[in-house]
Amino acid sequence: MNSTPADIPLAYFKGVGATRAQVLASELGLTSAWEALQCYPFRYIDRSRFYKIGELQDSGSDVQIIGRITQMKLVPMKRGKRLVAYLQDDTGTLELVWFRGYKYIQEQLKSGEVYVAFGRLNRYQSQWNMAHPELELKSKFEQQQRSSLQPVYPSTEILGKKGITQRLFRAIQQQAFQQCRAGLKEVLPPNLIVRLQLIGREEAFRHIHFPENADLLAKARFRLKFEEFFFMQLHLLTKNIQHKQRIKGLPFEKVGNYFGDFYQNHLPFELTGAQKRVVKEIRNDLGKPIQMNRLLQGDVGSGKTMVALLSMLLAVDNGFQACLMAPTEILAQQHYKGLTELLEPLGLEIGLLTGSVSKKDRQPLLEGLASGELKLIVGTHALLEKQVEFKQLGLAIIDEQHRFGVAQRSKLWKKNSIPPHILVMTATPIPRTLAMSVYGDLDNSVIDEMPPGRKPVKTEHWFDKNRLKMIQFLKQEIAKGRQAYIVYPLIQESSKMDYKDLMDGYESISRDFPQPQYQISIVHGQMKAEDKEFEMQRFVRGETQIMVATTVIEVGVNVPNASVMVIESAERFGLSQLHQLRGRVGRGADQSYCILMSSYKLSDEAKTRMSTMVNSQDGFQIAEVDLQLRGPGDLLGTQQSGVLQLKIADLVKDNPILKRARSEAFDILKDDPKLEKPEHQLMKRQYQLLYSDKALWGYIS
């Protein structure tokens, strides 16, 4: 039998039936016994404690009370009726209320009897009440042996209306466990179970749903979380191994004149130790007949573009072409301009292909790429178009890779008979837990060192009452010959949100900084590309002192003379965006500043974001806080969050378990890469069961 138990439809379960089964499927995605068993409790309630009615304090908490039913009555409402029963102990009276199913309750409930009532406490007009409580005769309650820890399962309003209560859910889990029990075979190697002192798989499922005590619950949770992470990491590491075995690459066997000349004579600055280390890692990859599949992480301003250029020169030295793909036209133009200046001493031409390049200018580029005369090109999605053909594309570099879908990136593979080497770069630091999970099949390089001489950007959080102070500060910086950005979250006024919008802001700034003394640029996503570029260039040339913009300038603008970044309604932005925006300043030798403007009304999360920005310059540390605040799904967006459909493990809270699981999976694959040993057969079968339908998208960066 496979390690996954037999799937019995929930419609056949006692208390469920066809209608409730349909609701469980639509609301929670549960259709079978095995799926139900993997719907884990999200918390547990201590049922060992009983409260007196007179000592009740917290509305909204779950409590358990022993009392006698003294009275019952039906109370008419605008729509239908409600049943009210009064539960009394020696300290007071509690109202028990039912808005539905009250006829059945009225028939079952016995006035004068002593009951155990359990449920969510509410207070209405100085009277405590409990809606739809779990009720059991005290005599019956005392006869049953039960755990003091009662599981609480996910629920929705629709489930409640259909009578799928927590009590029914627990009954479903008891049936599911009995149905699946025979199939809960062990799937981890015996020596791993002994080494980590893991409880058995069947035991883990029993104690996660029906814990006898807190210790067994903790062991069950650890076992199931470890198993979930372990098979995920086994999959990612297997993909990496298979990639290196199956996907042939173009070996760059020499370090030639272009690389050597540039490195020896034209580097504009000494590389940092981290840059040298990463270049060495990439050179090592490119020298093998295996396709490189590497992720390059580096904070804003850490020097990823220089590493990219050196990698591209290695391609040219070996007779291949290289492309650099960016998500926006602004960023592509920025890369093109910077690389053109760096390559000028080498006499090496580089092209630029974006959506706004005219047909007339596009034709020579296409011909140059097809003939092989044009060795280097920077572009946007336009590089993926069918008519763009390379003679011999050896290296594809993808900047801000999270902005591209996997299917889009896969089109680059088809630009060559042997797939080009892939280097994906991001200036948005990825928390280590995500790097191990979403990108766990890629080789990972990190530039964790900033170029010397860069002054940290001073970051301050000011409230709206400090607006005059902010204006005065900007005027002082402009008087020194500096420039400033003022960024707004919205383009047009929103009736739902009380945030400064760009157009109002522009008018206000224009009054505070009148012409002809001051010149202001305005840039936002709804402008035509040529208008946007015109305004950008005015700012770059220093013809305007202030750029009023939306987050369109988050990436791709490099003006060393800009020393102030003002972010309006800063509470509206995520940490990653705030950090990226701050990275637009601090690129010159002068002290730079980032001012976070916000209202006084801040959520706890917004306060955390503000204090994190003020106290930290480290993008990786900021990314970790962002992960804790938002969770992996929001951080990754819809394109990649599906990778992390974890049922019990939590990337943020269970980081140590994830690291241990990856380490154990790595050691097993290092010793037995094809999982051929007898002790690995059950594990191999489970892995195939879990991942047989997963496309190896990881091959495509």
C-alpha positions in Angstrom: 0.0 0.0 0.0 1.2 3.6 -0.7 2.0 5.8 2.2 -1.0 8.0 1.5 -4.1 6.3 3.0 -7.2 5.3 1.0 -9.4 8.2 0.2 -13.0 7.7 1.4 -15.4 10.6 0.4 -16.6 12.6 3.4 -20.2 12.3 2.1 -20.2 8.7 3.6 -19.2 10.0 7.1 -21.7 9.9 9.9 -23.1 13.3 10.4 -21.9 14.7 7.1 -23.9 13.5 4.1 -24.0 14.9 0.5 -25.0 18.5 1.4 -22.4 19.1 4.1 -19.8 17.3 2.1 -20.3 19.8 -0.7 -20.0 22.7 1.8 -16.8 21.2 3.2 -15.4 20.9 -0.3 -16.3 24.5 -1.3 -15.3 26.2 1.9 -12.2 24.3 3.0 -11.3 22.1 0.0 -11.9 18.9 1.9 -13.5 16.0 0.0 -12.0 12.8 1.5 -10.8 11.2 4.8 -7.2 11.9 4.0 -7.7 15.5 3.2 -9.7 15.9 6.4 -6.9 14.4 8.4 -4.5 16.9 6.9 -6.8 19.8 8.0 -4.9 20.5 11.2 -6.2 22.4 14.3 -4.9 26.0 14.4 -5.1 26.2 18.2 -6.1 24.2 21.2 -8.3 25.1 24.2 -7.6 24.0 27.7 -10.8 22.2 28.8 -9.3 21.3 32.2 -10.4 24.7 33.7 -14.0 25.6 34.8 -15.0 29.2 35.4 -17.5 30.6 37.8 -20.1 33.0 36.2 -19.2 35.6 38.8 -15.5 35.7 37.9 -16.0 36.1 34.1 -14.1 39.1 32.6 -13.0 38.7 29.0 -15.5 39.0 26.3 -14.5 37.0 23.2 -12.7 34.2 25.2 -13.7 30.5 25.2 -14.8 29.4 28.7 -16.3 26.3 30.3 -18.9 26.6 33.0 -20.9 24.1 35.2 -24.4 25.2 36.0 -28.1 24.3 36.2 -30.7 25.1 33.5 -33.3 27.2 35.4 -35.5 28.4 32.6 -36.0 28.3 28.8 -38.0 30.6 26.6 -38.6 31.4 22.9 -38.0 35.1 22.1 -39.6 36.6 18.9 -37.3 38.6 16.6 -37.8 40.6 13.4 -37.0 37.4 11.5 -37.9 34.2 13.3 -37.2 33.5 16.9 -34.3 32.7 19.3 -34.2 30.3 22.1 -32.8 31.6 25.4 -31.9 29.3 28.3 -30.5 30.4 31.7 -27.6 28.6 33.2 -27.1 29.3 36.9 -24.3 28.6 39.4 -23.8 29.8 42.9 -22.2 33.1 41.7 -24.6 34.3 38.9 -26.6 33.5 35.7 -25.4 33.1 32.1 -27.7 33.4 29.1 -27.4 30.6 26.5 -28.7 31.6 23.1 -29.6 29.7 19.9 -30.6 31.5 16.7 -31.0 28.3 14.6 -31.7 24.6 15.3 -33.5 25.7 18.5 -36.5 23.3 18.1 -34.1 20.3 18.4 -32.2 22.0 21.4 -35.5 22.7 23.1 -36.5 19.1 22.9 -33.2 17.8 24.2 -32.5 20.4 26.9 -33.9 19.5 30.4 -34.8 22.2 32.8 -33.4 21.6 36.4 -30.5 19.4 35.1 -26.8 20.3 35.6 -24.8 20.8 32.4 -21.3 21.6 31.3 -21.5 24.5 28.9 -18.6 25.5 26.6 -18.4 28.3 24.1 -17.4 31.9 23.2 -18.3 34.5 25.8 -20.1 37.7 24.9 -21.5 40.6 26.9 -24.7 42.4 25.9 -26.3 45.1 28.1 -24.3 44.1 31.2 -25.4 40.4 30.8 -23.0 37.6 29.9 -24.2 35.3 27.1 -22.9 32.4 25.0 -24.3 31.7 21.5 -24.7 28.2 20.3 -22.7 26.6 23.2 -21.6 23.0 23.4 -23.7 21.4 26.1 -23.4 18.1 27.9 -25.0 16.7 31.0 -22.5 16.9 33.8 -23.0 13.2 34.7 -22.2 12.2 31.1 -19.3 14.6 30.9 -17.7 13.0 33.9 -18.0 9.5 32.6 -15.9 10.2 29.5 -12.1 10.1 29.4 -10.9 13.0 27.3 -7.9 15.2 26.7 -7.8 18.6 28.5 -6.6 20.0 25.1 -9.4 20.4 22.7 -8.5 21.1 19.1 -10.1 24.1 17.2 -10.4 23.7 13.4 -10.8 26.3 10.7 -14.4 27.4 10.2 -16.5 29.9 8.2 -19.9 31.4 8.6 -21.3 29.1 5.9 -20.0 26.0 7.7 -21.7 27.2 10.9 -25.0 27.8 9.2 -24.9 24.2 7.8 -24.4 22.8 11.3 -20.7 21.9 10.8 -19.7 22.8 14.4 -16.4 22.2 16.1 -18.0 19.1 17.8 -19.0 17.7 14.4 -15.5 18.5 13.0 -13.9 16.5 15.9 -16.3 13.6 15.1 -15.2 13.8 11.4 -11.5 13.6 12.4 -12.2 10.6 14.6 -13.7 8.8 11.7 -11.0 10.0 9.3 -8.3 8.7 11.6 -9.9 5.3 11.9 -10.3 5.1 8.1 -6.8 6.2 7.3 -5.0 4.5 10.2 -3.9 1.4 8.3 -2.4 3.6 5.6 -0.3 5.7 7.9 2.9 3.8 7.2 6.3 5.2 8.1 7.9 7.3 5.3 11.1 8.5 6.9 14.3 6.4 7.1 14.7 4.5 10.4 18.1 6.0 11.3 16.7 9.5 10.8 13.7 8.8 13.1 16.1 7.5 15.8 18.6 10.4 15.4 15.9 13.1 15.7 13.9 11.1 18.3 10.8 11.5 16.2 7.5 9.9 17.2 5.9 7.5 14.7 3.8 8.8 11.8 0.5 7.2 13.1 1.2 8.5 16.6 1.8 12.0 15.2 -1.5 12.1 13.4 -3.3 10.8 16.5 -1.8 13.3 18.9 -2.2 16.3 16.5 -6.0 15.7 16.5 -6.5 14.0 19.9 -3.5 15.1 22.2 -3.3 13.3 25.5 -1.1 16.0 26.9 1.0 19.1 25.9 4.2 17.0 25.5 2.8 14.6 23.0 1.1 17.4 21.1 4.5 19.2 20.8 6.1 15.9 19.5 3.3 15.4 17.0 3.6 19.0 15.7 7.4 18.7 15.3 7.2 15.4 13.5 4.6 16.6 11.0 6.3 19.9 10.4 9.6 18.2 9.9 8.1 15.7 7.5 6.5 18.5 5.4 9.7 20.5 5.2 11.8 17.4 4.6 9.9 16.3 1.4 9.8 19.9 0.1 13.6 20.2 0.5 14.2 16.7 -0.9 12.2 17.8 -4.0 14.1 21.1 -4.4 17.6 19.5 -3.9 16.7 16.6 -6.3 15.7 19.2 -8.9 19.1 20.8 -8.5 20.9 17.5 -8.9 18.8 16.5 -11.9 19.3 19.9 -13.5 23.1 19.5 -13.3 22.9 16.0 -14.7 20.4 16.6 -17.5 20.7 20.2 -18.6 23.8 20.6 -20.7 25.4 24.0 -20.8 27.9 25.9 -23.0 31.3 25.8 -21.2 33.1 29.1 -21.1 36.6 27.6 -21.1 38.7 30.8 -21.1 39.1 34.2 -19.5 39.9 36.3 -22.5 40.9 39.8 -23.5 37.7 41.6 -22.9 37.4 40.4 -19.3 41.1 40.7 -18.6 41.5 44.2 -20.1 38.4 45.5 -18.3 39.3 43.9 -15.0 42.9 45.0 -15.1 42.6 48.5 -16.6 39.0 49.9 -16.6 37.3 48.9 -13.3 36.0 52.2 -12.0 36.5 51.1 -8.4 38.1 48.2 -6.5 35.6 45.3 -6.2 34.5 44.4 -2.7 35.4 41.1 -1.2 31.8 39.9 -1.7 31.8 40.9 -5.4 35.1 39.0 -5.9 33.7 35.9 -4.2 30.5 36.0 -6.3 32.4 36.5 -9.6 34.5 33.5 -8.7 31.4 31.4 -8.0 29.9 32.4 -11.4 33.2 31.8 -13.3 33.3 28.3 -11.8 29.7 27.6 -12.9 30.3 29.0 -16.4 33.4 26.8 -16.9 31.4 23.6 -16.7 29.4 21.9 -19.5 26.3 22.2 -17.3 23.8 25.1 -17.5 24.3 27.6 -14.7 21.1 28.3 -12.7 22.2 30.8 -10.1 20.4 33.4 -8.0 22.3 36.6 -7.2 21.1 38.6 -4.2 22.4 41.9 -3.3 21.1 44.9 -1.4 20.5 48.2 -3.2 23.8 49.7 -4.3 25.9 46.6 -3.5 27.3 46.3 -7.1 25.3 43.5 -8.8 25.4 45.3 -12.2 29.3 45.1 -12.2 29.1 41.4 -11.5 26.6 41.1 -14.3 28.9 43.0 -16.7 31.9 40.8 -15.8 29.8 37.7 -16.5 28.7 39.1 -19.8 32.3 39.8 -20.8 33.2 36.1 -20.1 30.4 35.1 -22.6 31.9 37.4 -25.3 35.4 36.2 -24.6 34.2 32.6 -25.4 32.4 33.6 -28.6 28.9 33.8 -27.2 26.3 36.5 -26.9 24.7 37.8 -23.6 21.5 39.6 -22.8 20.3 41.5 -19.7 16.5 41.6 -19.3 14.9 44.1 -17.0 11.2 44.4 -16.0 10.7 48.1 -16.9 11.8 50.4 -19.7 13.2 52.8 -17.2 15.4 50.1 -15.6 16.5 48.8 -19.0 17.5 52.3 -20.1 19.4 52.8 -16.9 21.3 49.6 -17.4 22.0 50.4 -21.0 23.4 53.8 -20.2 25.6 52.6 -17.4 26.9 49.6 -19.3 27.6 51.7 -22.5 29.8 54.1 -20.4 31.7 51.1 -18.9 32.2 49.3 -22.2 33.4 52.4 -24.1 37.1 51.9 -23.5 36.8 48.3 -24.8 35.1 49.4 -28.0 32.4 46.8 -27.4 28.9 47.7 -28.7 25.8 47.0 -26.7 22.2 47.3 -27.9 18.9 48.4 -26.3 15.6 46.7 -27.2 12.4 47.8 -25.5 8.8 48.2 -26.6 9.2 51.8 -27.5 12.2 51.2 -29.9 10.9 52.2 -33.4 10.7 49.7 -36.2 13.4 51.5 -38.0 15.8 51.3 -35.1 14.7 47.8 -34.2 15.7 46.2 -37.6 19.5 46.7 -37.2 19.4 45.3 -33.7 17.5 42.1 -34.9 20.0 41.7 -37.7 23.0 42.2 -35.5 21.7 39.6 -33.0 20.9 37.0 -35.7 24.3 37.4 -37.4 26.2 37.5 -34.1 27.8 40.9 -34.8 25.9 42.4 -31.8 27.3 40.5 -28.8 25.5 42.3 -25.9 21.9 43.5 -25.5 19.8 45.0 -22.7 16.1 44.9 -23.0 12.6 44.4 -21.5 10.0 41.7 -22.3 10.7 42.7 -25.9 13.7 40.3 -25.8 11.2 37.4 -25.5 9.4 38.1 -28.8 9.6 35.5 -31.5 11.4 37.7 -34.1 14.3 38.2 -31.7 16.8 35.5 -32.7 20.4 35.1 -31.4 23.2 33.5 -33.3 24.6 32.0 -30.1 23.1 33.1 -26.8 25.4 31.9 -24.0 24.2 33.9 -21.0 20.8 35.4 -20.0 20.8 37.7 -17.0 17.3 38.5 -15.5 17.2 41.6 -13.2 14.5 41.9 -10.6 13.5 38.3 -11.5 10.4 38.2 -9.3 8.7 40.6 -11.7 8.8 37.9 -14.4 6.6 34.8 -14.5 8.4 31.4 -14.9 6.7 30.8 -18.3 8.0 34.1 -19.5 11.5 33.3 -18.5 11.3 29.9 -20.1 11.1 31.6 -23.5 14.8 32.6 -23.1 15.7 28.9 -23.2 14.4 28.5 -26.7 16.7 31.3 -28.0 19.5 28.7 -28.3 19.8 25.0 -29.2 21.7 24.4 -25.9 20.0 26.5 -23.2 22.0 29.6 -22.1 23.4 30.0 -18.7 20.9 31.7 -16.4 21.7 34.3 -13.8 18.7 35.9 -12.0 19.3 38.9 -9.9 17.3 40.7 -7.2 17.9 43.9 -5.2 15.0 42.9 -3.0 16.7 40.7 -0.4 15.0 37.4 0.1 14.8 36.1 3.7 16.9 32.9 4.1 13.8 30.8 4.8 12.3 31.8 1.4 15.6 31.4 -0.4 15.8 27.8 1.0 12.2 27.1 0.0 11.1 29.0 -3.2 14.6 29.1 -4.7 16.0 26.1 -2.9 16.8 24.4 -6.2 19.0 27.3 -7.5 22.6 27.9 -6.5 22.6 31.0 -4.4 25.1 33.9 -4.4 24.9 36.8 -2.0 26.7 40.2 -2.1 26.5 41.0 1.5 29.0 43.9 1.5 28.6 47.5 0.5 31.3 49.5 -1.5 33.6 51.4 0.8 33.0 55.1 1.4 29.2 55.0 1.2 27.6 56.9 4.0 24.4 55.2 5.4 21.3 57.1 4.6 19.9 58.9 7.7 16.3 57.8 8.1 13.8 59.7 10.2 10.0 59.3 10.8 8.1 62.6 10.9 4.4 63.2 11.4 2.3 65.6 9.3 2.7 68.3 11.9 6.4 68.4 10.8 5.5 69.4 7.2 6.9 72.9 7.5 10.1 71.5 8.9 10.3 69.1 6.0 9.8 71.9 3.5 12.5 74.0 5.2 14.9 71.0 5.2 14.4 70.4 1.4 15.2 74.1 0.7 18.4 73.9 2.7 19.5 70.8 0.8 18.6 72.4 -2.6 20.5 75.5 -1.6 23.6 73.2 -1.3 23.0 72.2 -4.9 21.4 68.9 -4.1 18.2 67.3 -5.5 15.2 65.6 -3.8 12.5 63.0 -4.5 9.0 63.2 -3.1 7.1 60.0 -3.5 3.3 59.5 -3.2 1.4 56.2 -3.0 -1.5 57.1 -5.2 -2.0 58.9 -8.6 -5.5 60.1 -8.1 -7.6 60.8 -5.1 -9.2 57.8 -3.5 -12.5 58.2 -1.7 -11.7 55.2 0.4 -8.3 56.2 1.6 -7.1 59.3 3.4 -3.7 59.4 1.6 -2.1 62.3 -0.1 -2.3 61.8 -3.8 0.2 62.7 -6.4 -1.7 65.5 -8.1 -2.6 67.3 -4.9 0.9 66.9 -3.7 2.3 68.3 -6.9 0.2 71.4 -6.6 1.1 71.8 -2.9 4.8 71.4 -3.6 4.6 73.9 -6.5 3.3 76.5 -4.0 6.0 75.8 -1.5 8.7 75.8 -4.2 7.6 78.5 -6.7 9.1 79.1 -10.1 11.5 80.4 -11.4 13.6 79.8 -8.3 12.7 76.0 -8.3 12.0 73.6 -11.1 9.9 70.4 -10.5 9.6 67.2 -12.5 6.6 64.9 -12.2 6.6 61.2 -13.1 4.0 58.5 -12.7 3.0 55.2 -14.3 0.1 56.6 -16.4 2.4 58.9 -18.4 3.5 58.1 -21.9 7.0 56.5 -22.0 8.5 59.5 -23.9 7.0 62.0 -21.4 8.3 60.0 -18.5 11.7 59.8 -20.1 11.7 63.6 -20.8 11.0 64.4 -17.1 13.5 61.8 -15.9 16.2 63.2 -18.0 15.5 66.8 -16.8 16.1 65.5 -13.3 19.2 63.5 -14.2 20.7 66.6 -15.9 20.0 68.7 -12.8 17.5 71.0 -14.6 14.9 70.2 -11.9 15.6 70.1 -8.2 12.6 68.1 -7.1 11.0 65.0 -8.6 7.5 64.3 -7.5 6.7 60.7 -8.3 4.9 57.5 -7.6 6.8 54.2 -7.0 7.6 54.1 -10.7 11.1 55.3 -9.5 11.4 52.4 -7.1 14.0 50.9 -9.4 16.0 52.2 -12.3 16.8 55.8 -11.3 20.4 56.6 -10.5 21.1 60.3 -9.7 24.1 60.6 -7.4 23.3 64.3 -6.7 19.9 63.4 -5.2 20.3 63.5 -1.4 16.8 63.5 0.0 14.0 60.9 -0.3 10.7 62.1 1.2 8.0 59.3 1.3 4.5 60.7 1.8 2.0 58.5 3.6 4.8 56.1 4.4 2.5 53.9 6.3 0.9 53.0 3.0 4.1 51.3 1.7 5.5 47.8 2.5 8.9 47.5 4.0 10.5 46.2 0.8 9.2 49.2 -1.1 10.3 51.6 1.5 13.8 50.1 1.4 13.9 50.2 -2.4 12.9 53.8 -2.4 15.5 54.7 0.2 18.0 53.1 -2.1 17.5 55.8 -4.7 19.5 58.2 -2.5 22.9 57.8 -0.9 24.6 57.1 -4.3 27.0 60.0 -4.1 29.6 61.2 -1.6 27.2 63.5 0.3 25.2 62.6 3.3 21.7 61.5 2.2 18.4 61.4 4.0 15.1 59.5 3.9 12.1 61.1 5.6 9.1 59.0 6.3 6.0 61.2 6.5 2.9 59.7 8.1 -0.3 60.5 10.0 -0.6 59.9 13.7 -3.1 57.1 13.2 -0.8 54.1 12.7 -1.5 50.4 13.1 0.9 48.3 15.2 2.3 46.9 12.0 2.9 50.3 10.5 4.7 51.4 13.6 7.0 48.3 13.3 7.7 49.2 9.7 8.6 52.8 10.5 10.9 51.8 13.4 12.5 49.1 11.3 13.4 51.6 8.6 14.7 54.1 11.1 16.9 51.6 12.9 18.2 49.4 10.1 20.0 49.8 6.8 20.4 46.0 6.3 18.1 44.8 3.5 18.3 41.2 4.6 17.3 42.1 8.2 14.4 44.3 6.8 13.3 41.4 4.6 13.1 39.1 7.7 10.9 41.6 9.5 8.8 42.0 6.3 8.3 38.2 6.2 7.2 38.1 9.8 4.7 40.9 9.2 3.3 39.8 5.9 3.9 36.1 5.6 5.4 34.4 2.5 2.3 34.5 0.3 2.1 38.3 0.3 5.9 38.7 0.0 6.1 36.5 -3.1 2.9 37.5 -4.8 0.6 35.1 -6.7 3.2 33.9 -9.2 5.3 32.0 -6.7 3.4 31.7 -3.4 1.8 28.5 -4.7 5.1 26.8 -4.1 4.5 27.2 -0.4 1.2 25.5 0.2 2.2 24.2 3.6 -0.4 22.5 5.7 1.1 22.7 9.1 4.7 24.1 8.9 5.2 27.8 9.1 8.2 29.4 7.3 8.5 32.2 9.8 8.0 30.4 13.1 9.6 27.1 12.1 12.8 28.3 10.6 15.0 26.0 12.8 13.0 22.9 11.7 13.3 24.0 8.0 17.1 24.3 8.3 17.3 20.9 10.0 15.1 19.3 7.3 17.2 20.8 4.5 20.4 19.6 6.1 19.0 16.1 6.5 17.7 15.9 3.0 21.1 17.2 1.7 23.0 14.5 3.6 20.7 11.8 2.3 21.0 12.9 -1.4 24.8 13.4 -1.1 25.1 9.7 0.0 22.3 8.3 -2.2 21.4 10.8 -5.0 19.0 8.4 -6.7 17.5 7.1 -3.5 18.4 3.5 -4.4 19.3 2.1 -0.9 16.8 -0.3 0.6 16.2 1.9 3.7 15.2 4.8 1.4 12.5 3.0 -0.6 9.5 4.0 1.5 10.8 7.6 1.5 11.3 7.5 -2.3 7.8 6.2 -2.8 6.3 9.0 -0.7 8.4 11.6 -2.5 7.1 10.3 -5.9 3.6 10.3 -4.6 3.9 14.0 -3.4 5.7 15.4 -6.4 5.0 13.2 -9.4 2.7 15.9 -10.9 5.0 18.8 -10.3 6.7 20.2 -13.4 10.4 20.9 -13.0 10.0 24.6 -13.5 13.1 25.0 -11.4 15.2 24.2 -14.5 14.0 27.6 -15.7 15.6 29.7 -13.0 
